[in-house]
């Protein structure tokens, strides 16, 4: 499946594995035209060298984003 999504200004804190995690809502459509919502935790490039280029493509309301943090997940 392929989707096209765009960020919104809408954010909320979601309880995930006992931690409160900030998420951003993105709206979009599937390749077949079905409207969707996506709840995105993080956007990062596969190649860290492209970080500045990715940041330049983000809409102004997403720059700068919230501080980076890590979440400890229980081992399975």
N, CA, C and O atoms as CSV, one atom per row, in Angstrom:
chain,resi,resn,atom,element,x,y,z
A,1,UNK,N,N,0.840,-1.171,0.000
A,1,UNK,CA,C,0.000,0.000,0.000
A,1,UNK,C,C,0.888,1.238,0.000
A,1,UNK,O,O,1.933,1.261,0.652
A,2,UNK,N,N,0.474,2.256,-0.726
A,2,UNK,CA,C,1.161,3.543,-0.724
A,2,UNK,C,C,0.194,4.603,-0.229
A,2,UNK,O,O,-1.000,4.569,-0.527
A,3,UNK,N,N,0.740,5.555,0.541
A,3,UNK,CA,C,-0.062,6.669,1.022
A,3,UNK,C,C,0.681,7.965,0.768
A,3,UNK,O,O,1.906,7.982,0.650
A,4,UNK,N,N,-0.069,9.043,0.687
A,4,UNK,CA,C,0.484,10.386,0.648
A,4,UNK,C,C,-0.103,11.116,1.842
A,4,UNK,O,O,-1.322,11.168,2.004
A,5,UNK,N,N,0.764,11.685,2.685
A,5,UNK,CA,C,0.294,12.360,3.897
A,5,UNK,C,C,0.905,13.743,4.017
A,5,UNK,O,O,1.980,14.019,3.483
A,6,UNK,N,N,0.187,14.615,4.738
A,6,UNK,CA,C,0.671,15.963,5.023
A,6,UNK,C,C,0.475,16.238,6.508
A,6,UNK,O,O,-0.539,15.842,7.084
A,7,UNK,N,N,1.440,16.917,7.134
A,7,UNK,CA,C,1.321,17.182,8.565
A,7,UNK,C,C,0.252,18.233,8.851
A,7,UNK,O,O,-0.043,19.090,8.018
A,8,UNK,N,N,-0.315,18.142,10.044
A,8,UNK,CA,C,-1.228,19.173,10.531
A,8,UNK,C,C,-0.575,19.829,11.739
A,8,UNK,O,O,0.477,19.387,12.201
A,9,UNK,N,N,-1.186,20.857,12.234
A,9,UNK,CA,C,-0.711,21.491,13.460
A,9,UNK,C,C,-1.169,20.723,14.699
A,9,UNK,O,O,-0.712,20.996,15.809
A,10,UNK,N,N,-2.064,19.772,14.507
A,10,UNK,CA,C,-2.645,19.038,15.626
A,10,UNK,C,C,-1.646,18.069,16.246
A,10,UNK,O,O,-1.054,17.237,15.559
A,11,UNK,N,N,-1.472,18.194,17.555
A,11,UNK,CA,C,-0.593,17.303,18.301
A,11,UNK,C,C,-1.316,16.848,19.553
A,11,UNK,O,O,-2.197,17.547,20.054
A,12,UNK,N,N,-0.957,15.701,20.053
A,12,UNK,CA,C,-1.493,15.257,21.328
A,12,UNK,C,C,-0.508,14.310,21.979
A,12,UNK,O,O,0.374,13.759,21.320
A,13,UNK,N,N,-0.665,14.126,23.278
A,13,UNK,CA,C,0.184,13.222,24.031
A,13,UNK,C,C,-0.553,11.902,24.193
A,13,UNK,O,O,-1.671,11.865,24.706
A,14,UNK,N,N,0.080,10.817,23.751
A,14,UNK,CA,C,-0.527,9.489,23.814
A,14,UNK,C,C,0.197,8.632,24.838
A,14,UNK,O,O,1.427,8.640,24.890
A,15,UNK,N,N,-0.552,7.886,25.659
A,15,UNK,CA,C,0.099,6.959,26.586
A,15,UNK,C,C,0.518,5.694,25.833
A,15,UNK,O,O,-0.327,4.955,25.328
A,16,UNK,N,N,1.826,5.454,25.764
A,16,UNK,CA,C,2.355,4.286,25.059
A,16,UNK,C,C,3.326,3.570,25.991
A,16,UNK,O,O,4.335,4.140,26.406
A,17,UNK,N,N,3.015,2.328,26.312
A,17,UNK,CA,C,3.872,1.515,27.188
A,17,UNK,C,C,4.240,2.235,28.482
A,17,UNK,O,O,5.383,2.177,28.934
A,18,UNK,N,N,3.262,2.912,29.069
A,18,UNK,CA,C,3.485,3.562,30.351
A,18,UNK,C,C,4.158,4.917,30.280
A,18,UNK,O,O,4.405,5.534,31.317
A,19,UNK,N,N,4.461,5.396,29.085
A,19,UNK,CA,C,5.080,6.719,28.918
A,19,UNK,C,C,4.130,7.607,28.128
A,19,UNK,O,O,3.325,7.114,27.339
A,20,UNK,N,N,4.222,8.918,28.339
A,20,UNK,CA,C,3.435,9.876,27.560
A,20,UNK,C,C,4.302,10.321,26.392
A,20,UNK,O,O,5.385,10.873,26.585
A,21,UNK,N,N,3.810,10.074,25.163
A,21,UNK,CA,C,4.582,10.318,23.953
A,21,UNK,C,C,3.872,11.360,23.095
A,21,UNK,O,O,2.687,11.196,22.806
A,22,UNK,N,N,4.561,12.435,22.674
A,22,UNK,CA,C,3.926,13.427,21.801
A,22,UNK,C,C,3.828,12.898,20.367
A,22,UNK,O,O,4.812,12.421,19.804
A,23,UNK,N,N,2.639,12.988,19.792
A,23,UNK,CA,C,2.399,12.557,18.415
A,23,UNK,C,C,1.810,13.715,17.623
A,23,UNK,O,O,1.143,14.586,18.180
A,24,UNK,N,N,2.061,13.715,16.326
A,24,UNK,CA,C,1.450,14.705,15.426
A,24,UNK,C,C,0.488,13.959,14.506
A,24,UNK,O,O,0.769,12.846,14.064
A,25,UNK,N,N,-0.648,14.588,14.227
A,25,UNK,CA,C,-1.623,14.011,13.308
A,25,UNK,C,C,-1.280,14.468,11.890
A,25,UNK,O,O,-1.051,15.651,11.641
A,26,UNK,N,N,-1.250,13.514,10.977
A,26,UNK,CA,C,-1.066,13.791,9.553
A,26,UNK,C,C,-2.313,13.280,8.833
A,26,UNK,O,O,-2.846,12.229,9.187
A,27,UNK,N,N,-2.778,14.014,7.832
A,27,UNK,CA,C,-3.916,13.587,7.014
A,27,UNK,C,C,-3.420,13.223,5.634
A,27,UNK,O,O,-2.426,13.772,5.158
A,28,UNK,N,N,-4.104,12.306,4.994
A,28,UNK,CA,C,-3.702,11.924,3.649
A,28,UNK,C,C,-4.702,11.004,2.991
A,28,UNK,O,O,-5.862,10.909,3.391
A,29,UNK,N,N,-4.209,10.322,1.957
A,29,UNK,CA,C,-5.023,9.389,1.172
A,29,UNK,C,C,-4.159,8.213,0.746
A,29,UNK,O,O,-2.947,8.322,0.561
A,30,UNK,N,N,-4.842,7.081,0.602
A,30,UNK,CA,C,-4.156,5.936,0.019
A,30,UNK,C,C,-4.077,6.146,-1.483
A,30,UNK,O,O,-4.705,7.050,-2.033
A,31,UNK,N,N,-3.306,5.305,-2.130
A,31,UNK,CA,C,-3.195,5.361,-3.583
A,31,UNK,C,C,-4.566,5.199,-4.246
A,31,UNK,O,O,-4.803,5.726,-5.333
A,32,UNK,N,N,-5.467,4.461,-3.579
A,32,UNK,CA,C,-6.821,4.254,-4.104
A,32,UNK,C,C,-7.803,5.360,-3.744
A,32,UNK,O,O,-8.973,5.294,-4.119
A,33,UNK,N,N,-7.333,6.391,-3.010
A,33,UNK,CA,C,-8.185,7.540,-2.703
A,33,UNK,C,C,-8.896,7.502,-1.366
A,33,UNK,O,O,-9.730,8.367,-1.096
A,34,UNK,N,N,-8.596,6.526,-0.520
A,34,UNK,CA,C,-9.253,6.434,0.785
A,34,UNK,C,C,-8.620,7.445,1.741
A,34,UNK,O,O,-7.407,7.409,1.946
A,35,UNK,N,N,-9.413,8.351,2.333
A,35,UNK,CA,C,-8.867,9.310,3.292
A,35,UNK,C,C,-8.369,8.588,4.549
A,35,UNK,O,O,-9.012,7.657,5.033
A,36,UNK,N,N,-7.230,9.023,5.067
A,36,UNK,CA,C,-6.655,8.414,6.270
A,36,UNK,C,C,-6.134,9.477,7.219
A,36,UNK,O,O,-5.911,10.625,6.833
A,37,UNK,N,N,-5.946,9.073,8.464
A,37,UNK,CA,C,-5.216,9.835,9.462
A,37,UNK,C,C,-4.024,8.986,9.865
A,37,UNK,O,O,-4.145,7.768,9.997
A,38,UNK,N,N,-2.878,9.614,10.060
A,38,UNK,CA,C,-1.680,8.928,10.545
A,38,UNK,C,C,-1.204,9.666,11.789
A,38,UNK,O,O,-1.228,10.896,11.839
A,39,UNK,N,N,-0.779,8.916,12.777
A,39,UNK,CA,C,-0.312,9.487,14.033
A,39,UNK,C,C,1.187,9.224,14.103
A,39,UNK,O,O,1.622,8.101,14.360
A,40,UNK,N,N,1.972,10.276,13.872
A,40,UNK,CA,C,3.408,10.148,13.645
A,40,UNK,C,C,4.190,10.570,14.888
A,40,UNK,O,O,3.992,11.652,15.441
A,41,UNK,N,N,5.068,9.690,15.296
A,41,UNK,CA,C,5.934,9.948,16.447
A,41,UNK,C,C,7.181,10.722,16.029
A,41,UNK,O,O,7.600,11.648,16.722
A,42,UNK,N,N,7.770,10.345,14.902
A,42,UNK,CA,C,9.053,10.908,14.519
A,42,UNK,C,C,9.238,10.848,13.007
A,42,UNK,O,O,8.765,9.920,12.351
A,43,UNK,N,N,9.925,11.837,12.465
A,43,UNK,CA,C,10.325,11.843,11.062
A,43,UNK,C,C,11.841,12.031,11.049
A,43,UNK,O,O,12.346,13.065,11.486
A,44,UNK,N,N,12.554,11.043,10.553
A,44,UNK,CA,C,14.005,11.124,10.480
A,44,UNK,C,C,14.474,10.548,9.151
A,44,UNK,O,O,13.868,9.604,8.644
A,45,UNK,N,N,15.534,11.093,8.580
A,45,UNK,CA,C,16.053,10.542,7.323
A,45,UNK,C,C,16.816,9.239,7.585
A,45,UNK,O,O,17.372,9.045,8.666
A,46,UNK,N,N,16.835,8.366,6.604
A,46,UNK,CA,C,17.634,7.133,6.717
A,46,UNK,C,C,19.118,7.457,6.811
A,46,UNK,O,O,19.869,6.763,7.495
A,47,UNK,N,N,19.536,8.511,6.123
A,47,UNK,CA,C,20.929,8.944,6.122
A,47,UNK,C,C,21.034,10.219,6.958
A,47,UNK,O,O,20.517,11.255,6.541
A,48,UNK,N,N,21.689,10.178,8.127
A,48,UNK,CA,C,21.795,11.357,8.978
A,48,UNK,C,C,22.371,12.584,8.265
A,48,UNK,O,O,22.094,13.715,8.666
A,49,UNK,N,N,23.160,12.375,7.225
A,49,UNK,CA,C,23.733,13.505,6.487
A,49,UNK,C,C,22.652,14.327,5.780
A,49,UNK,O,O,22.902,15.465,5.382
A,50,UNK,N,N,21.457,13.759,5.623
A,50,UNK,CA,C,20.367,14.471,4.963
A,50,UNK,C,C,19.435,15.175,5.953
A,50,UNK,O,O,18.370,15.663,5.573
A,51,UNK,N,N,19.841,15.222,7.212
A,51,UNK,CA,C,19.018,15.837,8.252
A,51,UNK,C,C,18.656,17.283,7.975
A,51,UNK,O,O,17.496,17.666,8.123
A,52,UNK,N,N,19.630,18.096,7.573
A,52,UNK,CA,C,19.351,19.502,7.299
A,52,UNK,C,C,18.439,19.666,6.089
A,52,UNK,O,O,17.572,20.539,6.080
A,53,UNK,N,N,18.628,18.839,5.077
A,53,UNK,CA,C,17.764,18.913,3.887
A,53,UNK,C,C,16.330,18.529,4.255
A,53,UNK,O,O,15.382,19.163,3.792
A,54,UNK,N,N,16.167,17.504,5.077
A,54,UNK,CA,C,14.824,17.117,5.505
A,54,UNK,C,C,14.185,18.235,6.312
A,54,UNK,O,O,13.023,18.575,6.089
A,55,UNK,N,N,14.927,18.804,7.240
A,55,UNK,CA,C,14.391,19.891,8.065
A,55,UNK,C,C,13.924,21.058,7.201
A,55,UNK,O,O,12.911,21.687,7.508
A,56,UNK,N,N,14.648,21.352,6.128
A,56,UNK,CA,C,14.269,22.451,5.228
A,56,UNK,C,C,12.952,22.169,4.513
A,56,UNK,O,O,12.254,23.106,4.124
A,57,UNK,N,N,12.597,20.895,4.332
A,57,UNK,CA,C,11.350,20.542,3.658
A,57,UNK,C,C,10.146,20.552,4.594
A,57,UNK,O,O,9.007,20.566,4.127
A,58,UNK,N,N,10.375,20.546,5.897
A,58,UNK,CA,C,9.269,20.557,6.839
A,58,UNK,C,C,8.564,21.908,6.806
A,58,UNK,O,O,9.213,22.931,6.587
A,59,UNK,N,N,7.252,21.933,7.020
A,59,UNK,CA,C,6.547,23.212,7.070
A,59,UNK,C,C,7.026,24.029,8.268
A,59,UNK,O,O,7.481,23.457,9.259
A,60,UNK,N,N,6.931,25.343,8.193
A,60,UNK,CA,C,7.441,26.195,9.278
A,60,UNK,C,C,6.901,25.843,10.660
A,60,UNK,O,O,7.626,25.973,11.646
A,61,UNK,N,N,5.637,25.399,10.760
A,61,UNK,CA,C,5.099,25.100,12.083
A,61,UNK,C,C,5.721,23.850,12.701
A,61,UNK,O,O,5.485,23.565,13.875
A,62,UNK,N,N,6.505,23.107,11.937
A,62,UNK,CA,C,7.188,21.936,12.493
A,62,UNK,C,C,8.653,22.219,12.804
A,62,UNK,O,O,9.365,21.313,13.237
A,63,UNK,N,N,9.119,23.429,12.599
A,63,UNK,CA,C,10.522,23.769,12.879
A,63,UNK,C,C,10.586,24.770,14.003
A,63,UNK,O,O,9.881,25.773,13.891
A,64,UNK,N,N,11.330,24.630,15.058
A,64,UNK,CA,C,11.933,23.367,15.457
A,64,UNK,C,C,10.870,22.461,16.071
A,64,UNK,O,O,9.854,22.938,16.575
A,65,UNK,N,N,11.106,21.180,16.026
A,65,UNK,CA,C,10.158,20.239,16.616
A,65,UNK,C,C,10.441,20.119,18.106
A,65,UNK,O,O,11.352,20.759,18.631
A,66,UNK,N,N,9.664,19.305,18.768
A,66,UNK,CA,C,9.901,19.063,20.197
A,66,UNK,C,C,11.285,18.460,20.380
A,66,UNK,O,O,11.885,17.936,19.442
A,67,UNK,N,N,11.769,18.544,21.593
A,67,UNK,CA,C,13.091,17.996,21.890
A,67,UNK,C,C,13.119,16.492,21.644
A,67,UNK,O,O,12.104,15.810,21.785
A,68,UNK,N,N,14.269,15.994,21.281
A,68,UNK,CA,C,14.455,14.565,21.088
A,68,UNK,C,C,14.456,13.872,22.439
A,68,UNK,O,O,14.997,14.397,23.412
A,69,UNK,N,N,13.857,12.707,22.497
A,69,UNK,CA,C,13.845,11.936,23.724
A,69,UNK,C,C,13.831,10.458,23.360
A,69,UNK,O,O,13.573,10.091,22.214
A,70,UNK,N,N,14.106,9.626,24.337
A,70,UNK,CA,C,14.041,8.184,24.112
A,70,UNK,C,C,13.027,7.590,25.078
A,70,UNK,O,O,12.745,8.148,26.138
A,71,UNK,N,N,12.494,6.459,24.687
A,71,UNK,CA,C,11.526,5.748,25.512
A,71,UNK,C,C,12.051,4.338,25.731
A,71,UNK,O,O,12.367,3.631,24.775
A,72,UNK,N,N,12.141,3.934,26.982
A,72,UNK,CA,C,12.566,2.566,27.291
A,72,UNK,C,C,11.367,1.647,27.152
A,72,UNK,O,O,10.357,1.822,27.833
A,73,UNK,N,N,11.486,0.670,26.270
A,73,UNK,CA,C,10.420,-0.301,26.050
A,73,UNK,C,C,10.773,-1.604,26.751
A,73,UNK,O,O,11.942,-1.990,26.787
A,74,UNK,N,N,9.774,-2.287,27.310
A,74,UNK,CA,C,10.070,-3.556,27.963
A,74,UNK,C,C,10.542,-4.584,26.935
A,74,UNK,O,O,10.088,-4.588,25.791
A,75,UNK,N,N,11.455,-5.452,27.358
A,75,UNK,CA,C,11.932,-6.507,26.465
A,75,UNK,C,C,10.887,-7.604,26.384
A,75,UNK,O,O,10.146,-7.854,27.335
A,76,UNK,N,N,10.844,-8.249,25.237
A,76,UNK,CA,C,9.859,-9.316,25.023
A,76,UNK,C,C,10.476,-10.665,25.287
A,76,UNK,O,O,9.802,-11.687,25.159
